[in-house]
Every structure is written in structure tokens, then in C-alpha cells.
């Protein structure tokens, strides 16, 4: 399983409402994420709206494509898009910036230099 980390930027004034909506994500959306290869998925947020996401997947590109074919994802992305800044014409799930993994404790413990 591969680990992925990404960032997105919310409009700072949108943080409370975005947080409220993520406290009760639609059950249909949760099920679609799990069924389409999004594992151990979490979002972290800073007060200024910086979101850092983490997900484990065999293939993130395939997981994103699978989600993009679902109706629930189209509806969710349309509702979430107004909260974000800097996406251009991309939806939030298309517009995140992947980060490169720099350190992983378990990997280094298994393979010390």
C-alpha cells in the first residue's frame, strides 16, 4: 500500500462550515471512497485554511479515476468547490498538490543505513 500526502487551501472564512460538513460526510460518499481504494484517509486543517490530507492506496491515480466516475463524488465536489481557493477550473479532488515523502519511521527501522 502506498502512502500519499497532499495540500489544498480553503478560504479562511470557509473553515468553520467546511469543518462542520466534514463532521458528517454523507454515508454514500464514505462508502464510495472505501470501495474505490481510499484507505486510512484523513484530513488535517490549520486555522488559515491549509488542509493537509493523507491517504493510503495501491494506486492513487486509479482511485481518483474510480471516484470521478461516481455520481456521489460529482455532487460532493460541486458542494465543496466554493470553499477553496487556487483551484482554477479543477475540482478539489483534482486540484490537490501531492507532497513527496521525506521520512517514514517504520521504513527506516526495517532498513537502517
N, C-alpha and C positions, 0 to 999 in steps of 0.2 A: 504494500500500500504506500503510495506516495503522499508526502505532506506538502501542502500549498498554503502560502500566506499572501494576503493582498490588502491593499488600502483603497478606500473610497473617501470622498469628502462630502459631508452633509452641509447644508446651510446651517449656521449655528442656531438660528432661531427655530429650526425644524427638529432639533434634538429631542425635546420633550415628546412631541407627537410621534416621531419615528420610534422612540423607545417604547412608548405606550403600545404602538401597533405590534412591536416585536415581543411584547409580553404575552400576546395571544395570537400567534401566527395561525392562519387557517389550517385546520387539520388536513384538508386536502393538499395544501402546499407542503406540509411536513411529510406526508406520505409520499408525494411525488419526489421530493428531494432524496429521501431514503431509497426509493425504488430506482432512482436514476443515478446512483453511485456517489451521492454526497454523504460522507461518513464523518462522524466526530466533528461536525460543522459548528463553529461558534463565531460570534461577532463581539468585538470589544469596542467601546466608544470613549472618546475623550470629550471633555466639555465643549471644545471648539468645533465638534462635529467630525473629527477624524475617526474613521472606522478602520479597524484592523480586523480582518477576517482570517480564519483558519479552517481548512477542510482537508480531509484525507480522502483520496480517490485513487483507483487504479489508473485512471486516465481522465484528467480534468477536462480536456477538450471534448472527449466523448460524453462526459457527464453534463457539460454545458449544452452540447448539441441535443442530448436527450431531453433536458429540461426545456429547451427552446421550442420543442415540438408539443409541449403540453399547454392546454388552454389555461390551466390554473396559473402557470408561470407568466403567461402573457398578461393576465389580469393583475397579478401581484406586481409585476414590473411596472405596469402602467400606473398603478396606485402609488408606488414608491418613487418613481422618477422625479416628481416635483420637489422632493426633499433634498435632492442632490445638486451639487454644483460641479462644473468642469467635465460633464459627460459629453457635451456636444450632442450629436444625434444618437449616441449609444444609449441602451438601457443600462440600469445599474449592473446587471449581471454580465453585461458585455464590456463595461467601462472600467472594471477594476484593474488596478496596477499590481501585477504579481511581483513579489519580493523574492530574492534569492536567499536560500537558507545558508546561514553563516556558521552556525553551531548547533549541534544536537548531542546532548549528553549521552544518551544510550549508544549512539553510533561510536563515539569516542571511547566509551567504556569497553565496547566489544572489540574495537580495533585501535588500541593505543599505539602511538607513534614510537 
